[in-house]
Amino acid sequence: MSRAEFEADCLREGYEVSEGEIQAHVRRQPHAHDHDTRLFILDGVLTLVLGEDRVTYRRGQSCLVPAGTVHAEHTDAEGARFVYGQRAAARTHPAR
């Protein structure tokens, strides 16, 4: 998937698209967001820590972090530059 395809998919799905960066050797503490986030790595390496699981993303790879997902973000010596999309969390309706 290219950056243009990623951004087009995000916009089509209701995400607001921005660009971001995390400097080298950052270890963000576990946290959660009240919105859905999609990431597309432009440069560098970003590791998402989800409990005991670690998933590393490199240039050209993407991922989804749904609202409420507790995660941490780690970078190595390269840091990470990325495009991201954010949208309000999908609302669920109680059964009637």
Backbone torsions as a table, in degrees:
resi	resn	phi	psi	omega
1	MET	NA	137.5	177.3
2	SER	-91.8	168.4	176.7
3	ARG	-58.9	-45.1	-178.8
4	ALA	-60.5	-42.0	178.6
5	GLU	-65.5	-42.3	178.7
6	PHE	-59.9	-49.5	-178.4
7	GLU	-62.5	-41.5	178.8
8	ALA	-62.4	-43.2	177.6
9	ASP	-60.9	-44.9	-179.6
10	CYS	-59.9	-49.0	-178.0
11	LEU	-62.5	-41.4	178.9
12	ARG	-61.9	-32.5	-178.3
13	GLU	-92.9	8.2	174.7
14	GLY	87.8	15.7	177.7
15	TYR	-87.3	146.1	168.1
16	GLU	-90.1	131.8	-172.9
17	VAL	-106.0	135.9	177.8
18	SER	-142.9	174.9	175.7
19	GLU	-117.4	144.1	-179.0
20	GLY	-142.4	173.4	-178.8
21	GLU	-152.7	143.8	171.1
22	ILE	-123.4	126.1	-177.4
23	GLN	-63.1	170.0	179.4
24	ALA	-65.1	146.6	173.7
25	HIS	59.0	38.7	177.7
26	VAL	-96.1	137.8	175.7
27	ARG	-126.2	92.0	178.9
28	ARG	-77.0	140.1	-179.7
29	GLN	-69.6	155.1	177.3
30	PRO	-56.5	137.6	-179.0
31	HIS	-159.4	172.4	176.6
32	ALA	-137.6	157.2	178.9
33	HIS	-114.8	158.8	176.1
34	ASP	-94.2	16.5	179.1
35	HIS	-137.4	157.5	173.6
36	ASP	-78.3	141.8	178.8
37	THR	-131.7	134.5	170.9
38	ARG	-115.6	140.9	-179.7
39	LEU	-124.6	143.2	172.8
40	PHE	-131.2	117.7	-175.0
41	ILE	-78.4	124.1	177.6
42	LEU	-91.1	-43.9	-179.6
43	ASP	-151.0	152.7	176.2
44	GLY	84.7	-160.1	-174.5
45	VAL	-138.4	134.3	176.8
46	LEU	-129.1	127.7	176.6
47	THR	-108.9	126.0	173.2
48	LEU	-96.2	131.5	178.2
49	VAL	-108.6	117.6	-178.2
50	LEU	-121.4	92.0	-174.8
51	GLY	66.0	-121.0	178.7
52	GLU	-88.8	-9.2	-177.7
53	ASP	-90.5	142.8	175.5
54	ARG	-128.0	129.6	177.6
55	VAL	-126.9	125.4	-177.2
56	THR	-103.6	133.1	-179.5
57	TYR	-117.9	137.9	-179.0
58	ARG	-122.2	177.0	-178.8
59	ARG	-44.8	128.8	177.3
60	GLY	87.7	-5.3	179.2
61	GLN	-98.8	154.7	-178.7
62	SER	-136.5	164.9	178.3
63	CYS	-155.0	167.4	177.1
64	LEU	-122.3	133.7	173.9
65	VAL	-121.1	99.5	-178.6
66	PRO	-64.8	152.2	177.0
67	ALA	-51.6	140.6	177.2
68	GLY	85.2	-5.6	-179.5
69	THR	-78.5	117.1	177.4
70	VAL	-74.6	126.8	-176.8
71	HIS	-153.6	161.7	172.0
72	ALA	-126.7	155.3	178.4
73	GLU	-119.8	131.9	179.2
74	HIS	-127.2	143.3	172.8
75	THR	-123.1	161.1	176.9
76	ASP	-105.6	-153.6	-175.8
77	ALA	-64.4	-20.5	-179.1
78	GLU	-84.5	-22.9	-169.7
79	GLY	69.9	-166.7	180.0
80	ALA	-151.3	137.7	173.0
81	ARG	-120.5	137.0	-171.9
82	PHE	-152.4	162.3	168.2
83	VAL	-104.0	138.8	178.9
84	TYR	-136.1	151.8	174.9
85	GLY	-119.5	140.7	176.5
86	GLN	-130.6	141.5	174.1
87	ARG	-146.4	157.1	177.4
88	ALA	-57.1	145.1	179.3
89	ALA	-60.8	142.8	176.6
90	ALA	-62.9	133.6	179.2
91	ARG	-91.2	139.9	176.0
92	THR	-105.5	146.8	180.0
93	HIS	-104.4	134.4	-179.9
94	PRO	-64.0	148.0	177.6
95	ALA	-65.5	146.0	-179.7
96	ARG	-106.6	NA	NA
